[in-house]
Amino acid sequence: MAQFVITAYDGEGMLEKRMEVRPLHLEGMERLKEHLIAAGGMLDDEGKLKGSVLIMEFQNREELDEYLANEIYVTEHVWEKITVERMNVVYAHGERVGK
């Protein structure tokens, strides 16, 4: 299994669209929860959502790319810039889970 940190920044003026499709995004996260280590919204200085950070685990990068291709925030163009990096998760929820 490979672990990834995904940083996704919303496009300019996409907060309303984000909130409109958020229930579908959360449904998708629920379906993918076996791949999900942690996820949440990034906030700007005013406390408004400006993007997302996800830590996920997949068999390989191809599986991650398949998820991203079908992610509602991607298909609805909420996320404008996405970076993906491999990660070695050692602690999750205060417990050691890796080496």
N, CA and C atoms as a LAMMPS dump frame, in Angstrom:
ITEM: TIMESTEP
0
ITEM: NUMBER OF ATOMS
297
ITEM: BOX BOUNDS ff ff ff
-5.0000000000000000e+02 5.0000000000000000e+02
-5.0000000000000000e+02 5.0000000000000000e+02
-5.0000000000000000e+02 5.0000000000000000e+02
ITEM: ATOMS id mol type element x y z
1 1 1 N 0.846 -1.193 0
2 1 2 C 0 0 0
3 1 3 C 0.881 1.242 0
4 2 1 N 0.417 2.255 -0.677
5 2 2 C 1.13 3.525 -0.749
6 2 3 C 0.245 4.611 -0.137
7 3 1 N 0.874 5.494 0.606
8 3 2 C 0.156 6.586 1.238
9 3 3 C 0.508 7.893 0.533
10 4 1 N -0.484 8.762 0.43
11 4 2 C -0.336 10.007 -0.313
12 4 3 C -0.949 11.16 0.462
13 5 1 N -0.323 12.321 0.36
14 5 2 C -0.94 13.548 0.86
15 5 3 C -1.34 14.358 -0.374
16 6 1 N -2.598 14.728 -0.415
17 6 2 C -3.169 15.468 -1.528
18 6 3 C -3.53 16.851 -1.012
19 7 1 N -2.997 17.872 -1.651
20 7 2 C -3.317 19.252 -1.308
21 7 3 C -4.034 19.841 -2.518
22 8 1 N -5.253 20.29 -2.31
23 8 2 C -6.066 20.783 -3.419
24 8 3 C -6.597 22.174 -3.083
25 9 1 N -6.26 23.131 -3.926
26 9 2 C -6.688 24.512 -3.73
27 9 3 C -7.876 24.823 -4.627
28 10 1 N -8.884 25.46 -4.037
29 10 2 C -10.061 25.852 -4.808
30 10 3 C -9.722 26.977 -5.778
31 11 1 N -10.449 26.998 -6.877
32 11 2 C -10.338 28.099 -7.815
33 11 3 C -10.956 29.36 -7.225
34 12 1 N -10.597 30.48 -7.782
35 12 2 C -11.122 31.776 -7.35
36 12 3 C -12.648 31.78 -7.454
37 13 1 N -13.306 32.207 -6.373
38 13 2 C -14.759 32.343 -6.384
39 13 3 C -15.53 31.034 -6.373
40 14 1 N -14.909 29.944 -5.936
41 14 2 C -15.561 28.635 -5.999
42 14 3 C -16.21 28.205 -4.678
43 15 1 N -16.24 29.071 -3.672
44 15 2 C -16.799 28.676 -2.381
45 15 3 C -18.268 28.257 -2.507
46 16 1 N -19.049 29.027 -3.242
47 16 2 C -20.47 28.692 -3.401
48 16 3 C -20.631 27.338 -4.099
49 17 1 N -19.86 27.108 -5.156
50 17 2 C -19.92 25.828 -5.867
51 17 3 C -19.471 24.691 -4.951
52 18 1 N -18.405 24.931 -4.175
53 18 2 C -17.913 23.923 -3.22
54 18 3 C -19.042 23.508 -2.282
55 19 1 N -19.722 24.494 -1.7
56 19 2 C -20.77 24.189 -0.733
57 19 3 C -21.951 23.492 -1.408
58 20 1 N -22.214 23.822 -2.66
59 20 2 C -23.309 23.188 -3.4
60 20 3 C -23.059 21.695 -3.603
61 21 1 N -21.819 21.313 -3.945
62 21 2 C -21.528 19.908 -4.233
63 21 3 C -20.913 19.167 -3.044
64 22 1 N -20.714 19.858 -1.927
65 22 2 C -20.092 19.242 -0.756
66 22 3 C -20.794 17.968 -0.284
67 23 1 N -22.134 17.915 -0.252
68 23 2 C -22.771 16.659 0.163
69 23 3 C -22.348 15.471 -0.709
70 24 1 N -22.172 15.682 -2.006
71 24 2 C -21.717 14.605 -2.895
72 24 3 C -20.265 14.249 -2.606
73 25 1 N -19.455 15.25 -2.286
74 25 2 C -18.059 14.992 -1.914
75 25 3 C -18.008 14.132 -0.649
76 26 1 N -18.812 14.478 0.344
77 26 2 C -18.82 13.729 1.599
78 26 3 C -19.338 12.307 1.397
79 27 1 N -20.316 12.131 0.513
80 27 2 C -20.778 10.778 0.167
81 27 3 C -19.636 9.971 -0.439
82 28 1 N -18.869 10.604 -1.315
83 28 2 C -17.724 9.938 -1.924
84 28 3 C -16.675 9.559 -0.897
85 29 1 N -16.426 10.447 0.066
86 29 2 C -15.466 10.136 1.124
87 29 3 C -15.949 8.943 1.951
88 30 1 N -17.248 8.891 2.194
89 30 2 C -17.806 7.764 2.957
90 30 3 C -17.591 6.447 2.204
91 31 1 N -17.794 6.472 0.895
92 31 2 C -17.577 5.253 0.089
93 31 3 C -16.109 4.844 0.057
94 32 1 N -15.211 5.809 0.183
95 32 2 C -13.773 5.549 0.102
96 32 3 C -13.097 5.471 1.469
97 33 1 N -13.874 5.355 2.538
98 33 2 C -13.29 5.484 3.869
99 33 3 C -12.207 4.456 4.165
100 34 1 N -12.191 3.314 3.475
101 34 2 C -11.107 2.358 3.712
102 34 3 C -9.771 2.873 3.179
103 35 1 N -9.816 3.885 2.319
104 35 2 C -8.602 4.501 1.781
105 35 3 C -8.21 5.771 2.539
106 36 1 N -9.092 6.245 3.385
107 36 2 C -8.943 7.553 4.013
108 36 3 C -8.254 7.454 5.362
109 37 1 N -7.176 8.197 5.515
110 37 2 C -6.48 8.286 6.797
111 37 3 C -6.905 9.554 7.52
112 38 1 N -6.944 10.675 6.8
113 38 2 C -7.397 11.955 7.364
114 38 3 C -7.78 12.87 6.213
115 39 1 N -8.703 13.774 6.469
116 39 2 C -9.111 14.73 5.44
117 39 3 C -9.768 15.926 6.104
118 40 1 N -9.642 17.073 5.466
119 40 2 C -10.295 18.263 5.976
120 40 3 C -10.113 19.446 5.053
121 41 1 N -10.865 20.481 5.336
122 41 2 C -10.797 21.691 4.536
123 41 3 C -9.752 22.654 5.059
124 42 1 N -9.033 23.291 4.142
125 42 2 C -8.102 24.365 4.504
126 42 3 C -8.894 25.664 4.579
127 43 1 N -8.54 26.504 5.551
128 43 2 C -9.253 27.75 5.768
129 43 3 C -8.367 28.948 5.488
130 44 1 N -8.988 30.004 4.971
131 44 2 C -8.244 31.249 4.78
132 44 3 C -8.232 32.022 6.095
133 45 1 N -7.675 33.229 6.082
134 45 2 C -7.548 34.033 7.299
135 45 3 C -8.893 34.42 7.897
136 46 1 N -9.956 34.394 7.084
137 46 2 C -11.296 34.73 7.563
138 46 3 C -12.072 33.494 8.002
139 47 1 N -11.443 32.313 7.92
140 47 2 C -12.109 31.076 8.312
141 47 3 C -12.972 30.458 7.239
142 48 1 N -12.834 30.943 6.006
143 48 2 C -13.605 30.385 4.888
144 48 3 C -12.79 29.3 4.194
145 49 1 N -13.495 28.287 3.713
146 49 2 C -12.821 27.188 3.021
147 49 3 C -12.128 27.68 1.759
148 50 1 N -10.892 27.208 1.568
149 50 2 C -10.129 27.584 0.377
150 50 3 C -9.505 26.375 -0.328
151 51 1 N -9.724 25.184 0.216
152 51 2 C -9.152 23.99 -0.386
153 51 3 C -9.261 22.819 0.565
154 52 1 N -8.556 21.746 0.224
155 52 2 C -8.638 20.511 1.003
156 52 3 C -7.263 19.871 1.14
157 53 1 N -7.091 19.133 2.232
158 53 2 C -5.926 18.274 2.409
159 53 3 C -6.456 16.888 2.745
160 54 1 N -5.978 15.893 2.018
161 54 2 C -6.382 14.516 2.265
162 54 3 C -5.136 13.662 2.403
163 55 1 N -5.157 12.752 3.335
164 55 2 C -4.111 11.738 3.45
165 55 3 C -4.817 10.415 3.182
166 56 1 N -4.411 9.752 2.103
167 56 2 C -5.112 8.559 1.649
168 56 3 C -4.124 7.438 1.353
169 57 1 N -4.653 6.239 1.334
170 57 2 C -3.834 5.057 1.076
171 57 3 C -4.477 4.252 -0.052
172 58 1 N -3.684 3.953 -1.063
173 58 2 C -4.127 3.159 -2.209
174 58 3 C -3.045 2.132 -2.534
175 59 1 N -3.401 1.146 -3.32
176 59 2 C -2.424 0.154 -3.75
177 59 3 C -1.288 0.801 -4.532
178 60 1 N -1.64 1.84 -5.326
179 60 2 C -0.641 2.471 -6.186
180 60 3 C -1.158 3.835 -6.64
181 61 1 N -0.32 4.55 -7.356
182 61 2 C -0.674 5.889 -7.842
183 61 3 C -1.824 5.832 -8.844
184 62 1 N -1.897 4.759 -9.61
185 62 2 C -2.968 4.626 -10.596
186 62 3 C -4.342 4.615 -9.915
187 63 1 N -4.459 3.919 -8.781
188 63 2 C -5.729 3.915 -8.046
189 63 3 C -6.061 5.304 -7.527
190 64 1 N -5.056 6.018 -7.049
191 64 2 C -5.269 7.389 -6.585
192 64 3 C -5.738 8.264 -7.745
193 65 1 N -5.094 8.134 -8.892
194 65 2 C -5.486 8.935 -10.055
195 65 3 C -6.913 8.628 -10.492
196 66 1 N -7.33 7.37 -10.358
197 66 2 C -8.71 7.002 -10.698
198 66 3 C -9.686 7.692 -9.745
199 67 1 N -9.349 7.701 -8.451
200 67 2 C -10.186 8.424 -7.492
201 67 3 C -10.292 9.897 -7.884
202 68 1 N -9.143 10.535 -8.147
203 68 2 C -9.149 11.961 -8.478
204 68 3 C -9.956 12.252 -9.733
205 69 1 N -9.887 11.383 -10.717
206 69 2 C -10.621 11.592 -11.969
207 69 3 C -12.132 11.612 -11.738
208 70 1 N -12.587 10.975 -10.661
209 70 2 C -14.013 10.884 -10.377
210 70 3 C -14.454 11.724 -9.176
211 71 1 N -13.517 12.404 -8.53
212 71 2 C -13.83 13.239 -7.363
213 71 3 C -14.7 14.415 -7.816
214 72 1 N -15.826 14.639 -7.128
215 72 2 C -16.782 15.684 -7.514
216 72 3 C -16.154 17.071 -7.526
217 73 1 N -15.206 17.334 -6.622
218 73 2 C -14.559 18.638 -6.625
219 73 3 C -13.673 18.815 -7.855
220 74 1 N -13.248 17.728 -8.463
221 74 2 C -12.487 17.796 -9.715
222 74 3 C -13.447 17.928 -10.893
223 75 1 N -14.45 17.049 -10.955
224 75 2 C -15.361 17.062 -12.103
225 75 3 C -16.191 18.338 -12.173
226 76 1 N -16.419 18.97 -11.012
227 76 2 C -17.173 20.233 -10.976
228 76 3 C -16.249 21.45 -10.954
229 77 1 N -14.946 21.218 -11.123
230 77 2 C -13.946 22.281 -11.254
231 77 3 C -13.812 23.173 -10.024
232 78 1 N -14.107 22.615 -8.841
233 78 2 C -13.905 23.36 -7.592
234 78 3 C -12.41 23.462 -7.317
235 79 1 N -11.715 22.317 -7.362
236 79 2 C -10.277 22.318 -7.138
237 79 3 C -9.571 22.783 -8.395
238 80 1 N -8.736 23.804 -8.258
239 80 2 C -8.012 24.356 -9.397
240 80 3 C -6.583 23.828 -9.462
241 81 1 N -5.928 23.707 -8.318
242 81 2 C -4.541 23.244 -8.273
243 81 3 C -4.447 22.086 -7.283
244 82 1 N -3.907 20.962 -7.745
245 82 2 C -3.791 19.766 -6.91
246 82 3 C -2.346 19.294 -6.932
247 83 1 N -1.802 19.061 -5.742
248 83 2 C -0.485 18.438 -5.653
249 83 3 C -0.645 17.112 -4.927
250 84 1 N 0.167 16.134 -5.329
251 84 2 C 0.145 14.811 -4.717
252 84 3 C 1.574 14.416 -4.41
253 85 1 N 1.799 13.983 -3.183
254 85 2 C 3.122 13.499 -2.792
255 85 3 C 2.967 12.224 -1.995
256 86 1 N 3.937 11.331 -2.156
257 86 2 C 3.963 10.116 -1.335
258 86 3 C 4.236 10.513 0.101
259 87 1 N 3.722 9.71 1.006
260 87 2 C 3.878 9.993 2.431
261 87 3 C 4.05 8.685 3.168
262 88 1 N 4.794 8.726 4.253
263 88 2 C 4.933 7.577 5.139
264 88 3 C 4.235 7.937 6.446
265 89 1 N 2.996 7.493 6.619
266 89 2 C 2.245 7.791 7.83
267 89 3 C 2.79 6.929 8.96
268 90 1 N 3.256 7.589 10.012
269 90 2 C 3.798 6.887 11.177
270 90 3 C 2.799 6.944 12.338
271 91 1 N 2.163 8.092 12.535
272 91 2 C 1.178 8.248 13.59
273 91 3 C -0.148 8.721 12.999
274 92 1 N -1.247 8.175 13.501
275 92 2 C -2.583 8.622 13.141
276 92 3 C -3.428 8.586 14.407
277 93 1 N -4.124 9.677 14.678
278 93 2 C -4.939 9.782 15.888
279 93 3 C -4.144 9.468 17.147
280 94 1 N -2.884 9.897 17.183
281 94 2 C -2.049 9.731 18.361
282 94 3 C -1.495 8.331 18.573
283 95 1 N -1.739 7.451 17.621
284 95 2 C -1.23 6.082 17.747
285 95 3 C -0.273 5.766 16.622
286 96 1 N 0.729 4.995 16.947
287 96 2 C 1.703 4.595 15.932
288 96 3 C 1.065 3.555 15.014
289 97 1 N 1.092 3.862 13.714
290 97 2 C 0.484 2.964 12.735
291 97 3 C 1.481 2.485 11.683
292 98 1 N 2.654 3.071 11.643
293 98 2 C 3.647 2.723 10.629
294 98 3 C 5.029 2.682 11.223
295 99 1 N 5.986 2.532 10.308
296 99 2 C 7.38 2.49 10.786
297 99 3 C 8.226 3.534 10.106
